[in-house]
Amino acid sequence: MDRVDFLVVGGGIAGLSAAIRLASVGKVLLVSKDELAESNTAYAQGGIAVAMGGDEDVALHLEDTMAAGDGLVNREAAAVLVEQGPLRVEELLAWGTAFDREHGELMRTREGAHSRSRILHANGDATGREIATSLLRHVRAMPAVELMEWTTGVDLLLENGHVVGATLLDGEGALRSVMAGATLLASGGAGQVYSDTTNPAVATGDGIAMAYCAGAEVSDMEFYQFHPTAFALEGAPRFLMSEALRGEGALLLNAKGERFMPRYHPLLELAPRDVVARAITREGLDGPVYLDMRHIQKDLKARFPGISAFLARYELELSRDLIPVRPAAHYLMGGVRTDIHGRTSLPGLYAAGEVACTGVHGANRLASNSLLEGLVFGALAAEAMMRAATRSGEKTAISASSPLVGSGDDLDIETWIADLRSLMWLDAGLLRDAVGLHRAEDRLAKLALSLPQAMTRRAIEARNLHTVAVVIVASALAREESRGAHYRNDFPQHDAVARHSVMENGQLRFVD
């Protein structure tokens, strides 16, 4: 049994932000399921929302966040996000993060549901990757941080109701038990629970499943944000067509070539994401929906180099062609329930970033608030961990604790996962009702009978995806209203009072 002061599971923006602070007081082990460059952070194109324009800008950012969350935002958490955001971004600048500039000043753009331009970008449409690279460069220079890539979280270790570490599966196929004074889950989201997603393959809900199976509370799991505009060419990946495209003036056209957003919302193409996603879904019943930038007089290849390079593979150009789009699973507003300091319902366990639910996003995340969330709440979680942890003082290297047994049939596992992702997309996706959700419940129960049991990364991911899917469906069935990203065809109205769902040990309740 090996020991460290702090264990961080996940190498995205929240985990790296925390590790930088934890390294000042103890030994940190940061594990990443893939290479450290592969995370949801690195795939974030649109930018980071931050109110750098003073008190008025901060106040407006708070109100925009509250409005987008459709009555369910935790105002205290949102206030912390927007007030501490500028300081955290100044830290990024000090660490060498190269945000785009115009005439020497930080370039600010606007995205959906923002009342003013406050989105910072890097390399046009590669903001997340630039931030991740900057943070990782900073972390690698810290001798107190040990980095382990290709390492999957398996289970949390419990002692008298306290989380005291985790069991890990390393890249060599060995199980490792690591004791820690405090453990942080920063493992990202769960977009792979749906067949159509903008998320990378690593986003399988591992941290949420680990916490839930250990008895932690999870909250608001029914609120999955579907990005309105993912690339929708047959046989191509659901590559994200950033909201920044619409911020630059892109229009949405239906199969008849008509602009349809004026029928759905006064903010048109810059309406909240849930509104735009449902509009595209409805218009898409009659044929393809397109993103149109042909009217924009700007060098779009320079502004969106990553998107332009991707489209070039399919002989498409933003300035010349209509780009086919449709919604895809993008961001989970729910997750492991925490306070604003990252503390979960289990002593010794903390969570930050997309894996966590502080209530900061409510029922519908405001565009580009997610990178800021990882920075701010990763730092706050680290501060709480430093105050609470009883550090081991031991500085032993991490070593294998037991050999891997059983490999499983990867082909069978892939078929099993594909079935789960398909049923979730069809019956628990963007538009829901009791009939479909009950059907999903039944199909998940049947899939549980053949749940992969091997101790391989892919089998672990399959089990985690099933756990996440079960909680999403149960939460969606229980919420008999429509709010934010959760839309019930059979319950299209709002409840008079907004309440959070909380699920623990298979029991679901609602709290204010």
Protein Blocks (a to p, Z undefined) as FASTA:
>chain_A
ZZdfbdcedjbfklmmmmmmmmmnoccddddfbdfklcfklmmmnbpcddfebjklmmmm
mmmmmmmnnopacfklmmmmmmmmmmmmmmmmmnopacddeehiacddddehiabdcbdc
eehiammmmmmmmmmmmmmmpmkbccdehiacfbdcdeehiacbdcdddfkopacddddf
bdcdfebpaklmpmbdcbdfklnolmmmmmmmnopacehkllccddfbdcfbehiacddc
dfklmmnopacddfkopafklmmomnlmmmcfklmmmmmmmmmmnoccdddfklpccdfk
lmmmmlmmmmmmnopafklmccddddddfbdfbdcdddfkopafbehiacedjlbcehln
mmaccehklmmmmmmmmmmmmmmmmmmpccekiacdcddfbdcehjbjaklmmmmmmmmm
mmmmmmmmmbccfklmmmmmmmmmmmmmmgcfbdcfklmmmmmmmmmmmmmmmmmmmmgc
dehjbccfklmbccfbdcddddeehiacddZZ
